Amino acid sequence: MGNLRETIASDSVLLALKDQLHELQLAQIAHGRRAIILFEGPEGSGKKSALRELAAAFDPCHFTVHQCKFDRREAGQGHWLARYWAQLPTTGNTSIFFRSWYRRVIDDRVLGRIDETAVPRSFDEINEFEAQQRDYGTLIVKLYFDASAEAQRRRLEQRALNPWRQSHRELPVETGDSAYIRALAEVRAHSDTRWSPWKIIESEDDQHATLSALEAIAEAWSKAMPAEPPHLVGVTNRVA
């Protein structure tokens, strides 16, 4: 009975959060604000459950989801950040990155795809890239889904039971691997900036992680988006 009550309470909170996010997005659209949301974390860290709920709350005409995978052709197509520049949001819209440019300093580093000497420069380029977006008035929300090795293994094992989800998958980075732990520590140390801080989402449980992620997005939107429609901004002050 207790679990049922907790489920009903969580469902009510989730519904309220989605309603709030829908209203906050209306303000973003009306004022022509741009936003970026990163769903970061390795495979099996619970990102997609949260993304599904966010997608159900937002107006689908005003956001785009970019799933970022390893691309061997990237090295021959100019700077490694070039593809992300092409995916930045336009006025009034949101770009959601399901994985992002942080793959370079996490997955690519752990799996030996880049040389260690390239890591410090990659952090500098990431920080400069994000600072440029903020300078242009773009809101950046960076969510990192942090799961234990046991929680990751449990999710991946459940996924493997579905035959439709078994083909053409990349080798997952394991959260218990010492190289991953080191890489994540350096991501937190070198890219948790004033203009684009990380929000760590504890993701042992999908429901808890989803609520935490949506709360973080709602809080960021509430602080960044004007509370009045464009035609009413300044009206109160002029009347007074």
C-alpha positions in Angstrom: 0.0 0.0 0.0 2.9 2.3 0.8 4.5 1.8 -2.6 1.2 2.6 -4.3 0.9 5.9 -2.4 4.4 6.8 -3.3 3.7 6.0 -7.0 0.6 8.1 -7.0 2.4 11.0 -5.3 5.3 10.8 -7.8 2.8 10.7 -10.7 1.1 13.8 -9.4 4.4 15.6 -9.0 5.5 14.6 -12.5 2.2 15.8 -14.0 2.6 19.2 -12.2 6.1 19.5 -13.4 5.1 18.8 -17.0 2.4 21.4 -16.8 4.8 23.9 -15.4 7.4 23.2 -18.2 4.7 23.7 -20.8 3.9 27.1 -19.5 7.5 28.1 -19.1 8.2 27.1 -22.7 5.4 29.4 -23.9 7.3 32.3 -22.3 10.5 31.2 -24.1 8.7 31.0 -27.4 7.0 34.4 -27.0 10.2 36.2 -26.0 12.3 34.5 -28.7 14.8 33.0 -26.2 17.1 30.2 -27.3 18.0 27.2 -25.0 20.2 24.2 -25.0 19.7 21.1 -22.8 22.3 18.4 -22.4 21.4 14.9 -21.4 24.8 13.5 -20.5 25.9 10.2 -19.0 26.9 6.8 -20.3 24.5 4.1 -21.7 22.3 2.7 -19.0 22.2 5.8 -16.8 18.5 6.5 -17.2 18.6 9.5 -19.5 15.9 8.4 -22.0 13.2 8.1 -19.4 13.6 11.7 -18.4 13.9 12.8 -22.1 10.5 11.1 -22.9 8.8 13.0 -20.2 10.3 16.3 -21.2 9.3 15.7 -24.8 5.8 15.1 -23.6 5.7 18.5 -21.8 7.2 20.7 -24.5 5.6 21.9 -27.7 7.2 19.6 -30.4 7.3 22.4 -32.9 9.8 24.3 -30.8 12.5 21.8 -29.8 14.8 19.4 -31.6 16.5 16.3 -30.2 20.0 15.5 -31.5 21.3 12.1 -30.7 25.1 12.3 -30.7 27.0 9.1 -31.6 30.6 8.5 -32.4 31.3 9.3 -36.0 34.5 8.1 -37.7 34.1 10.6 -40.5 34.3 13.5 -38.0 38.1 13.8 -38.2 37.9 14.5 -41.9 35.1 17.1 -41.7 37.0 20.0 -40.1 36.9 20.9 -36.4 35.4 18.3 -34.1 32.8 20.9 -32.7 31.6 21.9 -36.2 28.6 19.5 -36.3 27.4 20.9 -33.0 27.5 24.5 -34.3 25.1 23.3 -37.1 22.6 22.0 -34.4 22.3 25.1 -32.3 18.8 26.5 -31.6 17.1 29.2 -33.5 15.0 32.0 -31.9 12.4 30.7 -29.6 13.6 27.1 -29.8 15.4 24.5 -27.8 18.1 22.1 -28.9 18.3 19.0 -26.8 21.4 16.9 -27.0 21.1 13.3 -26.1 24.8 12.9 -25.4 26.9 15.9 -26.6 30.3 17.3 -27.2 31.3 15.8 -23.8 31.6 12.4 -25.5 35.1 13.6 -26.6 36.4 14.0 -23.1 34.5 10.9 -21.7 33.8 8.1 -24.2 36.5 8.9 -26.7 39.0 9.4 -24.0 38.1 6.2 -22.1 38.0 4.1 -25.3 41.3 5.5 -26.6 39.9 7.4 -29.6 41.8 10.5 -28.8 45.3 11.1 -27.4 45.6 12.3 -23.8 47.5 15.3 -25.0 44.3 16.5 -26.7 42.2 16.5 -23.6 43.2 19.8 -22.0 42.7 21.6 -25.3 39.3 19.9 -25.7 38.2 21.3 -22.3 39.3 24.8 -23.3 37.4 24.6 -26.6 34.2 23.3 -24.9 34.3 26.1 -22.3 34.8 28.7 -25.0 32.0 27.2 -27.1 29.6 27.3 -24.2 30.6 30.8 -23.2 29.9 32.0 -26.7 26.4 30.6 -26.5 25.7 32.3 -23.2 27.1 35.6 -24.6 24.5 35.4 -27.3 21.8 35.0 -24.7 21.3 31.2 -25.0 20.3 29.3 -21.8 22.4 26.2 -21.2 21.2 23.4 -18.9 23.7 20.6 -18.4 22.3 17.4 -16.8 24.7 14.6 -16.0 23.0 11.3 -15.1 25.2 9.5 -12.6 24.5 5.8 -12.1 26.3 3.1 -10.2 27.9 0.2 -12.0 25.1 -2.0 -10.6 22.3 0.3 -11.8 23.9 0.6 -15.2 24.4 -3.2 -15.5 20.7 -3.8 -14.5 19.4 -1.4 -17.2 21.7 -2.9 -19.9 20.6 -6.4 -19.0 16.9 -5.4 -19.2 17.6 -3.8 -22.5 19.3 -6.9 -23.9 16.1 -8.9 -23.4 14.5 -6.9 -26.2 15.7 -8.2 -29.5 14.9 -4.9 -31.3 17.5 -3.1 -29.1 20.5 -5.5 -29.5 22.0 -4.6 -32.9 24.6 -2.0 -33.9 25.2 -0.7 -30.4 28.5 0.9 -29.4 30.6 -0.6 -26.7 29.3 1.0 -23.5 31.6 2.8 -21.2 31.3 1.1 -17.8 30.7 3.5 -14.8 32.8 1.3 -12.5 35.8 1.5 -14.8 38.7 3.5 -13.2 39.3 5.3 -16.5 35.7 6.5 -16.6 35.8 7.6 -13.0 38.9 9.6 -13.7 37.4 11.2 -16.8 34.2 12.1 -15.1 36.1 13.7 -12.2 38.0 15.9 -14.7 34.7 16.8 -16.5 33.4 18.1 -13.2 36.6 19.9 -12.4 37.2 21.5 -15.7 33.7 22.3 -17.2 31.5 23.1 -14.2 31.6 26.8 -15.1 29.8 29.9 -13.8 28.0 30.3 -17.1 27.1 26.7 -17.6 27.3 24.6 -14.4 26.5 20.9 -14.2 23.5 19.5 -12.5 24.3 16.0 -11.3 21.2 13.7 -11.5 21.5 10.7 -9.2 20.0 8.0 -11.4 19.8 4.8 -9.4 16.0 4.9 -9.9 14.4 6.0 -13.2 11.5 7.8 -11.5 13.6 9.7 -9.1 16.1 10.7 -11.9 13.2 11.9 -14.1 11.7 14.1 -11.4 15.2 15.5 -10.5 15.9 16.3 -14.2 12.6 18.0 -14.9 12.9 20.0 -11.6 16.3 21.2 -12.7 15.0 22.3 -16.1 12.0 24.0 -14.6 14.2 25.9 -12.1 16.5 27.1 -14.9 13.6 28.1 -17.1 11.9 30.0 -14.2 15.1 32.0 -13.6 15.8 32.7 -17.2 12.5 33.4 -18.9 10.4 36.6 -18.4 7.3 36.2 -16.3 5.1 38.4 -18.4 4.1 38.3 -22.1 6.2 40.5 -24.4 3.4 43.1 -24.8 3.1 43.5 -21.0 6.8 43.8 -20.2 7.4 47.3 -18.7 3.6 48.2 -18.6 3.5 47.9 -14.8 6.4 50.2 -14.4 5.0 52.8 -16.8 1.6 52.8 -15.0 3.4 53.2 -11.6 
